[in-house]
Amino acid sequence: MQGLFITFEGIEGSGKSTQMKLLADKLAALGYTCLLTREPGGPPIAEHIRRLLLDPEHGEMLPETELLLYSASRAQHTGEWILPALKAGKVVLCDRYYDSTFAYQGAARSLDPGFIHPLTEFATFHTVPDLTFLLDLEVEAGLARINARQLDRLEQEDKAFHERVRQQYLSLALEQALRITVIDASLPAAKIHVLVLDKVLSLLGVSHA
């Protein structure tokens, strides 16, 4: 049986990691084998690239370099982890995937989507998530949630940068409404979990347990 590929997107502080873990626990209880992963990151090579990308000391990194490094990480991640897991029938839950590139490097960094599209197809081996959850949250609220932790290079960008990211996510959701489900991330985590679970179980053809 072919697996299921579910991604979680949103601005910083939107609660993606929390919802992934809640969903994974529920699916595991129902007998599904899940792979929880993230971008940038996943296998060792991609995690090395992650550290390079997010290090606050690399403030001189050009947008073009950033895009290519994200794509390199994604190629390794998809080829080494995601595709084999899907072939094995697992449910892959990923914190960010290529939608983030169109939001961060495309809209926020003003790089040409016409270049990003073919590069993304190449780096993903033409892999498209079966379902994407966009956890939408006002920028000020998201940044307030992460204020207490040590911020990485992208988290340290100004409010205008994160506003461009959010608006691009919402534009993508309108363009790809069949794949992307928008959820109000200001709702209580338990309520968001119910909304996520209902959508996933429906996709799996499983009655709510």
N, C-alpha and C positions, 0 to 999 in steps of 0.2 A: 504494500500500500504506500502510495506517495504521501509524504508528510505535509504539514501545514506551516506556512511561513507568515508570522505575525510580527509587525513592527510597531514601535511606540515612538511618536514624535512630539515635539513641543519645545517651547523656550526653556531656558534654565529655570529650575525650581518648579516645574510643572507636575512633578510626581511620577515620572515614567518608571523609575526603578521600583518604587513601591508597588505600582499596579502590576508590573511584570511578575514580581515575586508572589503577590496574592493570586494571580492567575495561574502561575506555575504550580503553586501548592494545591490549588483546586483541581487542576487537570491531572496532577500526579495521583491525587486521591481517587480520581475516576479511572485510573489505569493507563493514562497516557505518559509516554516518555518525552520529556522536554529538554531542550537545550536552551539555556539562558546565556545570552551573549550581548555584546555591545559594540558600538562604533564611535570613534576608532578603537580598535582592539579586537580581542578574541584570541587567536593563536599567538604564540610567542613573537613572531616577526611583526605582526600587526600591533601587538602591545608595545614593542620597542618604538614603532612609528608613533604610537599614541603619546608616549612620553616626550618625544621630540616636538610633536605638534602642540601640546598643551602646556609646555614649560613656559612660565611667565618670563623667563630670561630671554626668550627668543622673540622679543617684540619687533625685531627687524625683519621677520619673515614676510616675504612678499605674498600677496594673494595667489599668484600663480603657483608658487612653491607649495603653499598650503593646499590648493586644489589637487596638485599632483600627488602630494603625500597622502591625502585622504583617499585618493583613488587607488594608490598602491596598497594601502592598508586594506581597503575594501576588496581588492582583487585576491589578496592572500586569504582574507577572512572568508570570502564566499567560496573560493575554490577548496580551501583546506577544511573548513568546518561546516558551512551552511549547506552546500549542495550534498555532501555525503550524509549529513543528518537527515535531510529531506528524502534522499534516496532510501534511507533506512526506515522511513516511516515516522520519524520523530516530529514533534511540534517545536519549531524554532521560534523563540521569543527574543527579539533583538531591540535593544535600546538604541534607537536611531539607525537609519540606513540611508539610501541615496536622497530621500526627500530633504534631509538635512543639508546636503551639498547645494541643492537649488536654493535653499533658504539662506544659508550662511555664506557660502562662497559666491553664489549667484546674485541674490538680492542684496545682502548686507555688504559684500565685497565688490559688487558691481561687475562681476565677470560675465562674459558672454554665454547665455544659455545655449546658443548654437554650438559652442565648443563643448560645454558640459554634457550635453545629451549623448553624443557618440562616445565620449570618454567614459561616461557612466555605463553605457551599454557594454562597452569593452570590459570594464572593471567588474561588472556584476555577472558576466557571462550571460547577459540578457535575462537575468533573474528578476522577477517582479513579485513583491509580497502579495500574498493572498488577501491580506487584510491589514490595514494600518489604522491605528488609533492616534488622532491628534488631540492631545490634552491641551486645550486652549486656556490661556490665563493672561490677565493683564500684566504688562512688563514690570510695573512697579511691584506688584504682588509677588511675582516670581523672583525678582532680585532680592526682595526682602527675605524670602525663605532661605536663600543661600548666603545671606550676609554674614552669618556667624562662622562660616568655614573659610579655609584658605582657597582663594579663587584661582582658577587656571587662566591661561592666556585669553581664551575666548570669553570666559565669564567676566573678565575685567574690562571688556569693551563697554562703551557708554550706552546710555538708554536708547539713543537714536538707532544705534546698531541693532539692538535687540528688538526694537519696534519694527525695523525692516524685516527681520527674521520672522516675527509673528505675522505680519501682513502677508508675506510670501507663503507661509504655511496655509493661511486661510484662503489665498488664491488657489493654491494647489488642491485644497479640499474641494473647492467649487469645480475645478476642472476635472477632478478624478473622484467624483462623489460615490461611485460604485465601490471603490477600494478604500477610500479614506472616510472614517467615521469621526466626527468632531464631538468631543465631550468637554463640558464645562469643568475645568480643573479646579475651580474654586469650591466645588461641591465637596462634602465630606468624603474621605478616602473609601469608606465602606459603600457609599452610594455609587461612586465611580466604579468600584469593583463589580457591583451588581450589573451595571450597564455594560461593562466590558464582558463579563461572563455570559450574559444573555446573548450578546452578539456572537461570541465564539462558539457557544454551544449550538446556536442556530446554524452556524456554518458547518459544524461537525455533524449536524443532524441528530443531536442528543437532547432529550428532554431535560429540563432543569432539575438538578438533584440537590 
